[in-house]
């Protein structure tokens, strides 16, 4: 289960970088850098980049404010995921995986909504 979550982050989080750059109109995030930092930090870097992506999306003007508190939600979910990850038992690992995937899903959903509107 943890391996599946890790492989999911290994693929999904670096793929978000170009989309966030396109939405925000800047070139702050490079997918190879996200991948290297995530691998070197054994996944913690992916959580940090998800939080940075959420902040970049939240700061970019959005007419309907669909993800106004995205940064806080992703920060809390990733903090809970890493807190449970260090819990040590299988139940804590399950909660960690759920919260981590939930945070990734929130960021991806915000990206998808913004890209649908921009075309």
Secondary structure, DSSP 8 states (H G I E B T S, - for coil): -HHHHHHHHHHHHHHHHHHHHHHHTS----HHHHHHHHHHTTTHHHHHHHHHHHHHHHHS--TT-TTTTHHHHHHHHHHHHHHHHTT-SHHHHHHHHHHHHHHHHHHHHHHHHHHHHH-
